[in-house]
Amino acid sequence: MRPLLAAAGRSQFDGERDCDNSEGALYRATATCFVSIQLLSDKGALFAEFVLVDHVKKRELMTAEQVLRLLPKFGFLK
């Protein structure tokens, strides 16, 4: 992950990772997810994870750019 934004004592880190969006007992990287973590000044944190691509069904659900536009609605930095 790389630092993307920092303001008012808060840092936000964003990145894509392999993830498992199936409900099986074993972990299998079946999708690509976008993860965002924002460290808050009170030692708390915000965490969000969105599925971008489902590799099993071979379809894109959303883009990283769409996620970045959504994050401020959940309290993340713009």
PEZI-V804278 format. One line per field, one symbol per residue. ss: DSSP state (@ for helix, = for strand, . for the rest). psi: psi as a letter, one per 20 degrees, with the letter a starting at -180 (. if undefined). burial: 1 if it has 16 or more other ideal C-beta (glycine too) atoms within 10 Angstrom, else 0. Layout:
# PEZI-V804278
ss->???
psi->???
burial->???
This chain:
# PEZI-V804278
ss->.======..==========...........=========.....==========....==...@@@@@@@@@@@....
psi->qqpgqpqljqqppqrqqqrojrkrhqppnirpqppppppqhkjaqqpqpppgpohgilqphrrhhhghhhghijjrq.
burial->000110000111010000101000000001111111110000000101011110000000000000110010000110
